Amino acid sequence: MIIANYMATQTDLQQVWLVVSPQNPLKPRRTLARDHDRLHLVQLAIGDNPLLRASDVEFGLPQPSYTIDTLTYLREKYPQRQFVLIMGGDNLATLPKWKNYELLLRDYEIYVYKRPSYDLGSLSDHPHVRLFEEVPQMEISATYIRECLRHGKSVQYIVPDTVFQYLETSNLYRGL
């Protein structure tokens, strides 16, 4: 949320959409909550911030979800909007492993926030890659949060209060 808010307020972007993916081809499905539960968590985290938007666009697309397919669909559905891809520097070096990564680089701007201890790789000099070095970050992963919940540990102060309150009253991630 810190990174999304930074991108929405400190760059030229008008709004940041947080796309909830039903199936990231690089992550095991068993570690994720149901799609609509994860969408609800994102909506809770966003609250009433008009600069951020939760999106379920991938729920209706073929699975697994590939970024190029999502962006192509969004461009067709919202031709008046210009979409960019936001990613961490840890992903930029592995971008050549992504489906049709050449099209991503050709057709979209990619906003990359640097992450400590990660090499950006050779694509950092690409004309469609914009680097942001001063993005505030926390060294806490979603995997860490899920593991805390699975083991009955508190995530208070790690997630937004609204998300914490919801997680305290639900069984999400506790039985994984």
VMD Tcl script that builds the backbone (N, CA, C; Angstrom):
set m [mol new atoms 528]
animate dup $m
set s [atomselect $m all]
$s set {name element resname resid chain x y z} {
  {N N MET 1 A 0.828 -1.186 0.000}
  {CA C MET 1 A 0.000 0.000 0.000}
  {C C MET 1 A 0.877 1.257 0.000}
  {N N ILE 2 A 2.004 1.165 0.677}
  {CA C ILE 2 A 2.931 2.299 0.712}
  {C C ILE 2 A 3.450 2.585 -0.699}
  {N N ILE 3 A 3.815 1.542 -1.406}
  {CA C ILE 3 A 4.343 1.715 -2.762}
  {C C ILE 3 A 3.244 2.211 -3.702}
  {N N ALA 4 A 2.051 1.640 -3.605}
  {CA C ALA 4 A 0.944 2.075 -4.469}
  {C C ALA 4 A 0.629 3.546 -4.225}
  {N N ASN 5 A 0.590 3.944 -2.970}
  {CA C ASN 5 A 0.299 5.342 -2.654}
  {C C ASN 5 A 1.418 6.262 -3.143}
  {N N TYR 6 A 2.655 5.830 -3.001}
  {CA C TYR 6 A 3.778 6.617 -3.512}
  {C C TYR 6 A 3.624 6.824 -5.021}
  {N N MET 7 A 3.374 5.755 -5.741}
  {CA C MET 7 A 3.242 5.852 -7.194}
  {C C MET 7 A 2.072 6.755 -7.589}
  {N N ALA 8 A 1.001 6.719 -6.810}
  {CA C ALA 8 A -0.176 7.542 -7.122}
  {C C ALA 8 A 0.036 9.011 -6.779}
  {N N THR 9 A 0.897 9.292 -5.818}
  {CA C THR 9 A 1.043 10.683 -5.363}
  {C C THR 9 A 2.360 11.337 -5.756}
  {N N GLN 10 A 3.382 10.555 -6.042}
  {CA C GLN 10 A 4.705 11.117 -6.294}
  {C C GLN 10 A 5.186 10.947 -7.729}
  {N N THR 11 A 4.326 10.410 -8.589}
  {CA C THR 11 A 4.681 10.263 -10.003}
  {C C THR 11 A 3.610 10.956 -10.842}
  {N N ASP 12 A 3.701 10.796 -12.135}
  {CA C ASP 12 A 2.725 11.408 -13.039}
  {C C ASP 12 A 1.457 10.569 -13.215}
  {N N LEU 13 A 1.338 9.472 -12.497}
  {CA C LEU 13 A 0.152 8.621 -12.621}
  {C C LEU 13 A -1.058 9.289 -11.974}
  {N N GLN 14 A -2.217 9.108 -12.578}
  {CA C GLN 14 A -3.452 9.680 -12.034}
  {C C GLN 14 A -4.124 8.737 -11.053}
  {N N GLN 15 A -3.906 7.445 -11.223}
  {CA C GLN 15 A -4.531 6.445 -10.369}
  {C C GLN 15 A -3.722 5.153 -10.485}
  {N N VAL 16 A -3.703 4.391 -9.413}
  {CA C VAL 16 A -3.029 3.093 -9.419}
  {C C VAL 16 A -4.074 2.017 -9.190}
  {N N TRP 17 A -4.113 1.063 -10.099}
  {CA C TRP 17 A -5.032 -0.071 -9.984}
  {C C TRP 17 A -4.255 -1.250 -9.423}
  {N N LEU 18 A -4.777 -1.842 -8.378}
  {CA C LEU 18 A -4.188 -3.040 -7.795}
  {C C LEU 18 A -4.977 -4.227 -8.325}
  {N N VAL 19 A -4.365 -4.964 -9.227}
  {CA C VAL 19 A -5.033 -6.068 -9.904}
  {C C VAL 19 A -4.844 -7.345 -9.084}
  {N N VAL 20 A -5.957 -7.902 -8.651}
  {CA C VAL 20 A -5.921 -9.166 -7.918}
  {C C VAL 20 A -5.924 -10.280 -8.952}
  {N N SER 21 A -4.900 -11.098 -8.900}
  {CA C SER 21 A -4.738 -12.158 -9.889}
  {C C SER 21 A -5.239 -13.486 -9.337}
  {N N PRO 22 A -6.153 -14.146 -10.062}
  {CA C PRO 22 A -6.619 -15.450 -9.606}
  {C C PRO 22 A -5.515 -16.491 -9.595}
  {N N GLN 23 A -4.594 -16.415 -10.539}
  {CA C GLN 23 A -3.530 -17.420 -10.582}
  {C C GLN 23 A -2.282 -16.830 -11.215}
  {N N ASN 24 A -1.338 -16.480 -10.378}
  {CA C ASN 24 A -0.026 -16.094 -10.861}
  {C C ASN 24 A 0.674 -17.387 -11.277}
  {N N PRO 25 A 1.143 -17.493 -12.519}
  {CA C PRO 25 A 1.738 -18.751 -12.969}
  {C C PRO 25 A 3.015 -19.116 -12.206}
  {N N LEU 26 A 3.560 -18.176 -11.448}
  {CA C LEU 26 A 4.795 -18.453 -10.716}
  {C C LEU 26 A 4.562 -18.749 -9.235}
  {N N LYS 27 A 3.297 -18.799 -8.784}
  {CA C LYS 27 A 3.011 -19.055 -7.374}
  {C C LYS 27 A 2.078 -20.251 -7.228}
  {N N PRO 28 A 2.315 -21.058 -6.187}
  {CA C PRO 28 A 1.415 -22.206 -5.963}
  {C C PRO 28 A 0.046 -21.737 -5.491}
  {N N ARG 29 A -0.990 -22.264 -6.090}
  {CA C ARG 29 A -2.370 -21.875 -5.800}
  {C C ARG 29 A -2.750 -22.144 -4.346}
  {N N ARG 30 A -2.208 -23.177 -3.744}
  {CA C ARG 30 A -2.619 -23.572 -2.400}
  {C C ARG 30 A -2.265 -22.542 -1.332}
  {N N THR 31 A -1.336 -21.630 -1.634}
  {CA C THR 31 A -0.936 -20.645 -0.633}
  {C C THR 31 A -1.831 -19.413 -0.633}
  {N N LEU 32 A -2.787 -19.346 -1.552}
  {CA C LEU 32 A -3.620 -18.153 -1.685}
  {C C LEU 32 A -5.022 -18.382 -1.144}
  {N N ALA 33 A -5.627 -17.306 -0.640}
  {CA C ALA 33 A -7.031 -17.354 -0.251}
  {C C ALA 33 A -7.874 -17.300 -1.524}
  {N N ARG 34 A -9.171 -17.471 -1.366}
  {CA C ARG 34 A -10.067 -17.388 -2.528}
  {C C ARG 34 A -9.969 -15.994 -3.150}
  {N N ASP 35 A -10.214 -15.953 -4.457}
  {CA C ASP 35 A -10.075 -14.713 -5.218}
  {C C ASP 35 A -10.850 -13.550 -4.605}
  {N N HIS 36 A -12.121 -13.766 -4.315}
  {CA C HIS 36 A -12.953 -12.676 -3.817}
  {C C HIS 36 A -12.561 -12.255 -2.408}
  {N N ASP 37 A -12.008 -13.171 -1.615}
  {CA C ASP 37 A -11.493 -12.795 -0.297}
  {C C ASP 37 A -10.288 -11.872 -0.444}
  {N N ARG 38 A -9.397 -12.196 -1.368}
  {CA C ARG 38 A -8.215 -11.349 -1.581}
  {C C ARG 38 A -8.614 -9.994 -2.147}
  {N N LEU 39 A -9.603 -9.974 -3.047}
  {CA C LEU 39 A -10.111 -8.703 -3.567}
  {C C LEU 39 A -10.688 -7.866 -2.431}
  {N N HIS 40 A -11.442 -8.497 -1.541}
  {CA C HIS 40 A -12.025 -7.788 -0.403}
  {C C HIS 40 A -10.931 -7.197 0.498}
  {N N LEU 41 A -9.862 -7.934 0.718}
  {CA C LEU 41 A -8.752 -7.421 1.528}
  {C C LEU 41 A -8.129 -6.182 0.879}
  {N N VAL 42 A -7.966 -6.208 -0.430}
  {CA C VAL 42 A -7.416 -5.051 -1.135}
  {C C VAL 42 A -8.371 -3.865 -1.005}
  {N N GLN 43 A -9.658 -4.109 -1.171}
  {CA C GLN 43 A -10.647 -3.033 -1.026}
  {C C GLN 43 A -10.609 -2.441 0.381}
  {N N LEU 44 A -10.494 -3.289 1.387}
  {CA C LEU 44 A -10.380 -2.808 2.768}
  {C C LEU 44 A -9.127 -1.961 2.947}
  {N N ALA 45 A -8.021 -2.420 2.395}
  {CA C ALA 45 A -6.760 -1.693 2.533}
  {C C ALA 45 A -6.828 -0.330 1.858}
  {N N ILE 46 A -7.465 -0.255 0.708}
  {CA C ILE 46 A -7.585 1.004 -0.030}
  {C C ILE 46 A -8.501 1.985 0.692}
  {N N GLY 47 A -9.572 1.470 1.276}
  {CA C GLY 47 A -10.521 2.355 1.948}
  {C C GLY 47 A -11.131 3.338 0.977}
  {N N ASP 48 A -11.118 4.614 1.349}
  {CA C ASP 48 A -11.746 5.629 0.504}
  {C C ASP 48 A -10.720 6.458 -0.285}
  {N N ASN 49 A -9.535 5.912 -0.500}
  {CA C ASN 49 A -8.508 6.616 -1.262}
  {C C ASN 49 A -8.883 6.608 -2.743}
  {N N PRO 50 A -9.217 7.767 -3.319}
  {CA C PRO 50 A -9.639 7.804 -4.723}
  {C C PRO 50 A -8.501 7.584 -5.720}
  {N N LEU 51 A -7.261 7.622 -5.246}
  {CA C LEU 51 A -6.123 7.434 -6.141}
  {C C LEU 51 A -5.772 5.965 -6.342}
  {N N LEU 52 A -6.390 5.102 -5.540}
  {CA C LEU 52 A -6.131 3.665 -5.635}
  {C C LEU 52 A -7.434 2.951 -5.970}
  {N N ARG 53 A -7.313 1.866 -6.720}
  {CA C ARG 53 A -8.499 1.111 -7.130}
  {C C ARG 53 A -8.190 -0.377 -7.138}
  {N N ALA 54 A -9.056 -1.148 -6.519}
  {CA C ALA 54 A -8.947 -2.604 -6.571}
  {C C ALA 54 A -9.592 -3.083 -7.867}
  {N N SER 55 A -8.927 -3.994 -8.551}
  {CA C SER 55 A -9.451 -4.476 -9.822}
  {C C SER 55 A -9.521 -5.999 -9.839}
  {N N ASP 56 A -10.673 -6.483 -10.298}
  {CA C ASP 56 A -10.864 -7.932 -10.478}
  {C C ASP 56 A -10.836 -8.300 -11.962}
  {N N VAL 57 A -10.213 -7.473 -12.773}
  {CA C VAL 57 A -10.214 -7.655 -14.223}
  {C C VAL 57 A -9.744 -9.055 -14.627}
  {N N GLU 58 A -8.811 -9.625 -13.891}
  {CA C GLU 58 A -8.286 -10.936 -14.273}
  {C C GLU 58 A -9.230 -12.081 -13.914}
  {N N PHE 59 A -10.247 -11.817 -13.126}
  {CA C PHE 59 A -11.185 -12.879 -12.758}
  {C C PHE 59 A -11.902 -13.424 -13.985}
  {N N GLY 60 A -12.094 -12.582 -15.006}
  {CA C GLY 60 A -12.801 -13.003 -16.208}
  {C C GLY 60 A -11.897 -13.375 -17.365}
  {N N LEU 61 A -10.590 -13.356 -17.146}
  {CA C LEU 61 A -9.641 -13.690 -18.208}
  {C C LEU 61 A -9.178 -15.137 -18.061}
  {N N PRO 62 A -8.669 -15.737 -19.137}
  {CA C PRO 62 A -8.159 -17.108 -19.037}
  {C C PRO 62 A -7.045 -17.202 -17.997}
  {N N GLN 63 A -6.981 -18.379 -17.368}
  {CA C GLN 63 A -5.954 -18.599 -16.353}
  {C C GLN 63 A -4.951 -19.623 -16.845}
  {N N PRO 64 A -3.698 -19.547 -16.471}
  {CA C PRO 64 A -3.159 -18.569 -15.540}
  {C C PRO 64 A -3.115 -17.174 -16.164}
  {N N SER 65 A -2.984 -16.186 -15.293}
  {CA C SER 65 A -2.971 -14.787 -15.715}
  {C C SER 65 A -1.577 -14.380 -16.164}
  {N N TYR 66 A -1.523 -13.761 -17.314}
  {CA C TYR 66 A -0.262 -13.224 -17.821}
  {C C TYR 66 A -0.423 -11.719 -17.977}
  {N N THR 67 A 0.574 -10.986 -17.534}
  {CA C THR 67 A 0.513 -9.532 -17.519}
  {C C THR 67 A 0.206 -8.955 -18.888}
  {N N ILE 68 A 0.828 -9.470 -19.927}
  {CA C ILE 68 A 0.602 -8.929 -21.264}
  {C C ILE 68 A -0.856 -9.086 -21.682}
  {N N ASP 69 A -1.489 -10.195 -21.319}
  {CA C ASP 69 A -2.895 -10.406 -21.660}
  {C C ASP 69 A -3.792 -9.430 -20.899}
  {N N THR 70 A -3.479 -9.205 -19.640}
  {CA C THR 70 A -4.266 -8.271 -18.830}
  {C C THR 70 A -4.149 -6.856 -19.379}
  {N N LEU 71 A -2.938 -6.424 -19.673}
  {CA C LEU 71 A -2.751 -5.068 -20.196}
  {C C LEU 71 A -3.397 -4.891 -21.565}
  {N N THR 72 A -3.317 -5.914 -22.408}
  {CA C THR 72 A -3.962 -5.849 -23.726}
  {C C THR 72 A -5.467 -5.717 -23.561}
  {N N TYR 73 A -6.048 -6.494 -22.658}
  {CA C TYR 73 A -7.484 -6.416 -22.394}
  {C C TYR 73 A -7.862 -5.026 -21.866}
  {N N LEU 74 A -7.103 -4.514 -20.910}
  {CA C LEU 74 A -7.399 -3.200 -20.341}
  {C C LEU 74 A -7.304 -2.099 -21.392}
  {N N ARG 75 A -6.326 -2.198 -22.261}
  {CA C ARG 75 A -6.166 -1.193 -23.318}
  {C C ARG 75 A -7.368 -1.206 -24.267}
  {N N GLU 76 A -7.876 -2.410 -24.567}
  {CA C GLU 76 A -9.046 -2.521 -25.442}
  {C C GLU 76 A -10.319 -2.039 -24.745}
  {N N LYS 77 A -10.471 -2.368 -23.469}
  {CA C LYS 77 A -11.684 -2.006 -22.735}
  {C C LYS 77 A -11.723 -0.520 -22.370}
  {N N TYR 78 A -10.564 0.060 -22.113}
  {CA C TYR 78 A -10.478 1.464 -21.706}
  {C C TYR 78 A -9.519 2.211 -22.641}
  {N N PRO 79 A -9.913 2.401 -23.898}
  {CA C PRO 79 A -8.991 3.016 -24.863}
  {C C PRO 79 A -8.620 4.466 -24.513}
  {N N GLN 80 A -9.419 5.113 -23.683}
  {CA C GLN 80 A -9.130 6.489 -23.294}
  {C C GLN 80 A -8.055 6.571 -22.204}
  {N N ARG 81 A -7.685 5.455 -21.622}
  {CA C ARG 81 A -6.687 5.421 -20.549}
  {C C ARG 81 A -5.356 4.903 -21.079}
  {N N GLN 82 A -4.299 5.349 -20.433}
  {CA C GLN 82 A -2.968 4.845 -20.750}
  {C C GLN 82 A -2.477 4.071 -19.536}
  {N N PHE 83 A -2.192 2.801 -19.723}
  {CA C PHE 83 A -1.776 1.939 -18.624}
  {C C PHE 83 A -0.259 1.774 -18.614}
  {N N VAL 84 A 0.284 1.700 -17.414}
  {CA C VAL 84 A 1.693 1.376 -17.219}
  {C C VAL 84 A 1.748 0.179 -16.275}
  {N N LEU 85 A 2.882 -0.459 -16.229}
  {CA C LEU 85 A 3.093 -1.579 -15.319}
  {C C LEU 85 A 4.027 -1.114 -14.217}
  {N N ILE 86 A 3.653 -1.371 -12.969}
  {CA C ILE 86 A 4.510 -1.063 -11.825}
  {C C ILE 86 A 5.065 -2.381 -11.303}
  {N N MET 87 A 6.377 -2.421 -11.091}
  {CA C MET 87 A 6.985 -3.651 -10.563}
  {C C MET 87 A 8.183 -3.309 -9.698}
  {N N GLY 88 A 8.523 -4.241 -8.841}
  {CA C GLY 88 A 9.716 -4.100 -8.035}
  {C C GLY 88 A 10.946 -4.440 -8.847}
  {N N GLY 89 A 12.070 -3.866 -8.441}
  {CA C GLY 89 A 13.323 -4.113 -9.140}
  {C C GLY 89 A 13.721 -5.574 -9.170}
  {N N ASP 90 A 13.240 -6.355 -8.193}
  {CA C ASP 90 A 13.544 -7.783 -8.185}
  {C C ASP 90 A 12.894 -8.498 -9.362}
  {N N ASN 91 A 11.821 -7.947 -9.906}
  {CA C ASN 91 A 11.142 -8.563 -11.055}
  {C C ASN 91 A 11.746 -8.159 -12.398}
  {N N LEU 92 A 12.379 -6.999 -12.443}
  {CA C LEU 92 A 12.886 -6.512 -13.725}
  {C C LEU 92 A 13.922 -7.454 -14.318}
  {N N ALA 93 A 14.801 -7.984 -13.509}
  {CA C ALA 93 A 15.846 -8.874 -14.028}
  {C C ALA 93 A 15.269 -10.162 -14.601}
  {N N THR 94 A 14.104 -10.582 -14.104}
  {CA C THR 94 A 13.494 -11.828 -14.594}
  {C C THR 94 A 12.417 -11.569 -15.654}
  {N N LEU 95 A 12.225 -10.315 -16.034}
  {CA C LEU 95 A 11.204 -9.985 -17.033}
  {C C LEU 95 A 11.341 -10.805 -18.320}
  {N N PRO 96 A 12.544 -11.120 -18.800}
  {CA C PRO 96 A 12.642 -11.936 -20.019}
  {C C PRO 96 A 11.998 -13.318 -19.903}
  {N N LYS 97 A 11.667 -13.765 -18.713}
  {CA C LYS 97 A 10.978 -15.048 -18.536}
  {C C LYS 97 A 9.464 -14.908 -18.664}
  {N N TRP 98 A 8.973 -13.676 -18.696}
  {CA C TRP 98 A 7.537 -13.431 -18.770}
  {C C TRP 98 A 7.029 -13.659 -20.184}
  {N N LYS 99 A 5.766 -14.040 -20.288}
  {CA C LYS 99 A 5.131 -14.231 -21.595}
  {C C LYS 99 A 5.150 -12.910 -22.371}
  {N N ASN 100 A 5.660 -12.960 -23.592}
  {CA C ASN 100 A 5.690 -11.812 -24.501}
  {C C ASN 100 A 6.276 -10.553 -23.867}
  {N N TYR 101 A 7.354 -10.719 -23.123}
  {CA C TYR 101 A 7.956 -9.572 -22.444}
  {C C TYR 101 A 8.396 -8.482 -23.426}
  {N N GLU 102 A 8.725 -8.879 -24.653}
  {CA C GLU 102 A 9.126 -7.882 -25.651}
  {C C GLU 102 A 7.981 -6.917 -25.945}
  {N N LEU 103 A 6.744 -7.442 -25.969}
  {CA C LEU 103 A 5.579 -6.584 -26.197}
  {C C LEU 103 A 5.349 -5.654 -25.013}
  {N N LEU 104 A 5.576 -6.150 -23.812}
  {CA C LEU 104 A 5.460 -5.291 -22.627}
  {C C LEU 104 A 6.407 -4.103 -22.756}
  {N N LEU 105 A 7.640 -4.393 -23.108}
  {CA C LEU 105 A 8.644 -3.333 -23.238}
  {C C LEU 105 A 8.353 -2.402 -24.408}
  {N N ARG 106 A 7.778 -2.932 -25.450}
  {CA C ARG 106 A 7.491 -2.126 -26.636}
  {C C ARG 106 A 6.272 -1.228 -26.446}
  {N N ASP 107 A 5.219 -1.786 -25.817}
  {CA C ASP 107 A 3.923 -1.110 -25.815}
  {C C ASP 107 A 3.561 -0.386 -24.518}
  {N N TYR 108 A 4.336 -0.590 -23.451}
  {CA C TYR 108 A 3.963 -0.028 -22.148}
  {C C TYR 108 A 5.175 0.556 -21.439}
  {N N GLU 109 A 4.930 1.605 -20.684}
  {CA C GLU 109 A 5.937 2.110 -19.764}
  {C C GLU 109 A 5.957 1.164 -18.571}
  {N N ILE 110 A 7.136 0.928 -18.038}
  {CA C ILE 110 A 7.274 0.091 -16.856}
  {C C ILE 110 A 7.928 0.932 -15.770}
  {N N TYR 111 A 7.184 1.141 -14.681}
  {CA C TYR 111 A 7.678 1.909 -13.540}
  {C C TYR 111 A 8.263 0.908 -12.544}
  {N N VAL 112 A 9.526 1.056 -12.264}
  {CA C VAL 112 A 10.241 0.111 -11.416}
  {C C VAL 112 A 10.710 0.809 -10.151}
  {N N TYR 113 A 10.302 0.285 -9.009}
  {CA C TYR 113 A 10.827 0.800 -7.747}
  {C C TYR 113 A 11.968 -0.111 -7.316}
  {N N LYS 114 A 13.078 0.515 -7.009}
  {CA C LYS 114 A 14.264 -0.252 -6.633}
  {C C LYS 114 A 14.050 -0.935 -5.298}
  {N N ARG 115 A 14.588 -2.132 -5.198}
  {CA C ARG 115 A 14.529 -2.893 -3.954}
  {C C ARG 115 A 15.956 -3.177 -3.510}
  {N N PRO 116 A 16.206 -3.033 -2.229}
  {CA C PRO 116 A 17.570 -3.260 -1.739}
  {C C PRO 116 A 18.066 -4.666 -2.073}
  {N N SER 117 A 19.326 -4.747 -2.394}
  {CA C SER 117 A 20.021 -6.022 -2.609}
  {C C SER 117 A 19.582 -6.771 -3.867}
  {N N TYR 118 A 18.904 -6.105 -4.789}
  {CA C TYR 118 A 18.509 -6.777 -6.029}
  {C C TYR 118 A 19.151 -6.076 -7.217}
  {N N ASP 119 A 19.722 -6.857 -8.092}
  {CA C ASP 119 A 20.294 -6.349 -9.322}
  {C C ASP 119 A 19.161 -6.109 -10.317}
  {N N LEU 120 A 19.129 -4.957 -10.918}
  {CA C LEU 120 A 18.064 -4.628 -11.866}
  {C C LEU 120 A 18.234 -5.329 -13.209}
  {N N GLY 121 A 19.416 -5.770 -13.514}
  {CA C GLY 121 A 19.644 -6.457 -14.784}
  {C C GLY 121 A 19.818 -5.485 -15.929}
  {N N SER 122 A 19.914 -6.032 -17.108}
  {CA C SER 122 A 20.240 -5.239 -18.304}
  {C C SER 122 A 19.082 -4.386 -18.804}
  {N N LEU 123 A 17.863 -4.666 -18.377}
  {CA C LEU 123 A 16.711 -3.903 -18.885}
  {C C LEU 123 A 16.538 -2.550 -18.203}
  {N N SER 124 A 17.324 -2.268 -17.184}
  {CA C SER 124 A 17.160 -1.007 -16.455}
  {C C SER 124 A 17.439 0.214 -17.325}
  {N N ASP 125 A 18.170 0.025 -18.422}
  {CA C ASP 125 A 18.470 1.132 -19.336}
  {C C ASP 125 A 17.488 1.220 -20.504}
  {N N HIS 126 A 16.490 0.350 -20.533}
  {CA C HIS 126 A 15.521 0.349 -21.633}
  {C C HIS 126 A 14.750 1.675 -21.623}
  {N N PRO 127 A 14.467 2.245 -22.798}
  {CA C PRO 127 A 13.779 3.544 -22.845}
  {C C PRO 127 A 12.365 3.547 -22.237}
  {N N HIS 128 A 11.715 2.392 -22.123}
  {CA C HIS 128 A 10.375 2.345 -21.524}
  {C C HIS 128 A 10.392 1.979 -20.049}
  {N N VAL 129 A 11.572 1.866 -19.486}
  {CA C VAL 129 A 11.699 1.558 -18.053}
  {C C VAL 129 A 12.059 2.838 -17.315}
  {N N ARG 130 A 11.217 3.185 -16.339}
  {CA C ARG 130 A 11.482 4.350 -15.480}
  {C C ARG 130 A 11.786 3.855 -14.078}
  {N N LEU 131 A 12.946 4.234 -13.573}
  {CA C LEU 131 A 13.373 3.796 -12.245}
  {C C LEU 131 A 13.012 4.842 -11.195}
  {N N PHE 132 A 12.520 4.354 -10.064}
  {CA C PHE 132 A 12.204 5.200 -8.915}
  {C C PHE 132 A 13.002 4.673 -7.729}
  {N N GLU 133 A 13.925 5.491 -7.269}
  {CA C GLU 133 A 14.865 5.027 -6.257}
  {C C GLU 133 A 14.465 5.381 -4.834}
  {N N GLU 134 A 13.619 6.358 -4.642}
  {CA C GLU 134 A 13.306 6.841 -3.295}
  {C C GLU 134 A 11.968 6.345 -2.767}
  {N N VAL 135 A 11.500 5.223 -3.272}
  {CA C VAL 135 A 10.206 4.691 -2.850}
  {C C VAL 135 A 10.354 4.065 -1.459}
  {N N PRO 136 A 9.559 4.539 -0.471}
  {CA C PRO 136 A 9.659 3.917 0.857}
  {C C PRO 136 A 9.138 2.487 0.817}
  {N N GLN 137 A 9.831 1.609 1.527}
  {CA C GLN 137 A 9.478 0.198 1.496}
  {C C GLN 137 A 9.646 -0.426 2.867}
  {N N MET 138 A 8.952 -1.530 3.051}
  {CA C MET 138 A 9.111 -2.345 4.247}
  {C C MET 138 A 9.642 -3.697 3.794}
  {N N GLU 139 A 10.482 -4.279 4.576}
  {CA C GLU 139 A 11.041 -5.588 4.243}
  {C C GLU 139 A 10.136 -6.697 4.768}
  {N N ILE 140 A 8.858 -6.624 4.419}
  {CA C ILE 140 A 7.887 -7.621 4.857}
  {C C ILE 140 A 7.156 -8.123 3.622}
  {N N SER 141 A 7.171 -9.419 3.411}
  {CA C SER 141 A 6.536 -9.995 2.228}
  {C C SER 141 A 5.134 -10.498 2.562}
  {N N ALA 142 A 4.341 -10.662 1.523}
  {CA C ALA 142 A 3.005 -11.258 1.697}
  {C C ALA 142 A 3.139 -12.689 2.223}
  {N N THR 143 A 4.182 -13.366 1.794}
  {CA C THR 143 A 4.419 -14.730 2.283}
  {C C THR 143 A 4.631 -14.716 3.799}
  {N N TYR 144 A 5.393 -13.761 4.284}
  {CA C TYR 144 A 5.625 -13.635 5.727}
  {C C TYR 144 A 4.305 -13.414 6.473}
  {N N ILE 145 A 3.464 -12.544 5.947}
  {CA C ILE 145 A 2.172 -12.259 6.585}
  {C C ILE 145 A 1.306 -13.510 6.610}
  {N N ARG 146 A 1.242 -14.238 5.483}
  {CA C ARG 146 A 0.456 -15.471 5.442}
  {C C ARG 146 A 0.987 -16.497 6.446}
  {N N GLU 147 A 2.306 -16.592 6.542}
  {CA C GLU 147 A 2.909 -17.536 7.493}
  {C C GLU 147 A 2.579 -17.154 8.936}
  {N N CYS 148 A 2.629 -15.878 9.256}
  {CA C CYS 148 A 2.249 -15.424 10.602}
  {C C CYS 148 A 0.822 -15.858 10.908}
  {N N LEU 149 A -0.079 -15.611 9.993}
  {CA C LEU 149 A -1.476 -15.975 10.198}
  {C C LEU 149 A -1.639 -17.482 10.335}
  {N N ARG 150 A -0.943 -18.218 9.500}
  {CA C ARG 150 A -1.037 -19.680 9.532}
  {C C ARG 150 A -0.598 -20.228 10.890}
  {N N HIS 151 A 0.346 -19.547 11.515}
  {CA C HIS 151 A 0.862 -19.999 12.814}
  {C C HIS 151 A 0.218 -19.267 13.996}
  {N N GLY 152 A -0.869 -18.526 13.729}
  {CA C GLY 152 A -1.590 -17.864 14.811}
  {C C GLY 152 A -0.894 -16.640 15.380}
  {N N LYS 153 A 0.037 -16.066 14.634}
  {CA C LYS 153 A 0.763 -14.868 15.087}
  {C C LYS 153 A 0.036 -13.612 14.626}
  {N N SER 154 A 0.183 -12.549 15.378}
  {CA C SER 154 A -0.480 -11.288 15.056}
  {C C SER 154 A 0.208 -10.571 13.897}
  {N N VAL 155 A -0.600 -9.935 13.054}
  {CA C VAL 155 A -0.073 -9.085 11.985}
  {C C VAL 155 A -0.493 -7.629 12.211}
  {N N GLN 156 A -0.896 -7.329 13.437}
  {CA C GLN 156 A -1.264 -5.950 13.764}
  {C C GLN 156 A -0.063 -5.045 13.523}
  {N N TYR 157 A -0.306 -3.884 12.956}
  {CA C TYR 157 A 0.691 -2.874 12.584}
  {C C TYR 157 A 1.486 -3.255 11.342}
  {N N ILE 158 A 1.313 -4.461 10.836}
  {CA C ILE 158 A 1.989 -4.870 9.601}
  {C C ILE 158 A 1.071 -4.618 8.410}
  {N N VAL 159 A -0.226 -4.773 8.625}
  {CA C VAL 159 A -1.234 -4.527 7.595}
  {C C VAL 159 A -2.103 -3.358 8.051}
  {N N PRO 160 A -2.848 -2.722 7.138}
  {CA C PRO 160 A -3.752 -1.646 7.553}
  {C C PRO 160 A -4.744 -2.141 8.613}
  {N N ASP 161 A -5.158 -1.239 9.495}
  {CA C ASP 161 A -6.060 -1.608 10.592}
  {C C ASP 161 A -7.317 -2.317 10.115}
  {N N THR 162 A -7.909 -1.835 9.017}
  {CA C THR 162 A -9.136 -2.462 8.524}
  {C C THR 162 A -8.894 -3.902 8.102}
  {N N VAL 163 A -7.741 -4.158 7.514}
  {CA C VAL 163 A -7.385 -5.511 7.097}
  {C C VAL 163 A -7.120 -6.369 8.329}
  {N N PHE 164 A -6.403 -5.825 9.300}
  {CA C PHE 164 A -6.131 -6.568 10.526}
  {C C PHE 164 A -7.429 -6.973 11.217}
  {N N GLN 165 A -8.364 -6.040 11.346}
  {CA C GLN 165 A -9.640 -6.335 12.008}
  {C C GLN 165 A -10.385 -7.445 11.275}
  {N N TYR 166 A -10.394 -7.393 9.955}
  {CA C TYR 166 A -11.077 -8.420 9.177}
  {C C TYR 166 A -10.396 -9.774 9.355}
  {N N LEU 167 A -9.077 -9.787 9.286}
  {CA C LEU 167 A -8.347 -11.047 9.424}
  {C C LEU 167 A -8.531 -11.667 10.810}
  {N N GLU 168 A -8.674 -10.838 11.821}
  {CA C GLU 168 A -8.868 -11.335 13.183}
  {C C GLU 168 A -10.193 -12.073 13.336}
  {N N THR 169 A -11.186 -11.715 12.522}
  {CA C THR 169 A -12.513 -12.323 12.647}
  {C C THR 169 A -12.786 -13.355 11.555}
  {N N SER 170 A -11.784 -13.618 10.719}
  {CA C SER 170 A -11.974 -14.604 9.657}
  {C C SER 170 A -10.975 -15.742 9.852}
  {N N ASN 171 A -11.123 -16.762 9.035}
  {CA C ASN 171 A -10.185 -17.886 9.068}
  {C C ASN 171 A -9.191 -17.840 7.910}
  {N N LEU 172 A -9.125 -16.707 7.224}
  {CA C LEU 172 A -8.234 -16.616 6.061}
  {C C LEU 172 A -6.796 -16.935 6.456}
  {N N TYR 173 A -6.185 -17.765 5.669}
  {CA C TYR 173 A -4.773 -18.161 5.767}
  {C C TYR 173 A -4.459 -18.987 7.011}
  {N N ARG 174 A -5.401 -19.236 7.859}
  {CA C ARG 174 A -5.111 -19.963 9.095}
  {C C ARG 174 A -5.045 -21.471 8.863}
  {N N GLY 175 A -5.719 -21.966 7.840}
  {CA C GLY 175 A -5.727 -23.409 7.623}
  {C C GLY 175 A -4.883 -23.856 6.457}
  {N N LEU 176 A -4.056 -22.970 5.903}
  {CA C LEU 176 A -3.270 -23.324 4.702}
  {C C LEU 176 A -2.065 -24.158 5.066}
}
mol reanalyze $m
mol bondsrecalc $m
mol representation Tube
mol addrep $m
